[in-house]
């Protein structure tokens, strides 16, 4: 997937949500929660993507590509609703950084990435 993505912002700082569309699928990213704050990793260390050379555009475009590859290979995302258990979590590599993300499909068919963070 080589298309250039345009991200439309809503909110600022920690409440920033960005929207894009790729190959007919609407995506929303909670960029403020994901990129613009530190995170504690499962091993207890703190990471902060603002301390890398990465940008939200780079990370979110790679996540879109990964989700499309996952769906094209027959995968499906959990759908937010009555039987929802937990979001899908996957890892990608962006410019040498391991990034984990969590995503769900919303009832309207769009995909929400609620968080992403550096793994180390």
C-alpha positions, -999 to +999 in steps of 0.1 A: +000+000+000+019+030-012-008+057-012-001+090+006-024+095+036-039+127+046-048+130+083-076+153+095-071+164+131-098+170+158-088+183+192-053+192+205-026+179+228-037+148+248-072+148+232-059+149+196-077+124+173-067+121+137-088+106+109-078+092+075-091+069+048-072+042+030-085+017+004-121+025+014-116+021+051-120+049+076-094+050+104-092+071+136-061+074+157-060+086+193-028+104+185-028+126+216-030+095+239-006+076+218+022+099+206+021+129+229+026+112+262+050+087+278+039+050+282+049+023+306+058-010+287+049-045+300+085-048+314+079-016+335+101+008+316+089+041+303+090+051+266+081+083+249+078+085+211+085+122+212+121+113+221+125+095+187+129+109+152+095+093+143+064+114+135+028+105+140+024+104+102+050+078+098+038+056+126+001+058+117+007+052+080+027+020+090-002+009+112-027+014+084-005-007+061-002-034+087-039-035+093-046-038+056-021-067+053-037-084+083-072-080+068-061-091+033-046-123+048-080-132+062-077-116+097-105-097+114-106-072+142-127-074+172-159-053+168-167-029+196-201-039+210-220-063+232-196-093+229-164-072+228-136-087+249-104-067+241-088-049+212-064-066+188-028-059+197+000-062+171+036-050+167+053-033+138+088-020+131+091+016+121+126+029+113+141+004+137+116+011+166+093-017+178+058-002+180+028-019+195-007-008+188-043-018+198-072-016+174-108-024+171-135-022+144-163+002+153-200-007+146-200+016+116-171-004+100-143+022+107-112+011+126-101+028+158-065+027+170-069+036+206-032+035+214+003+029+201+036+030+219+073+021+217+081-013+231+116-003+242 
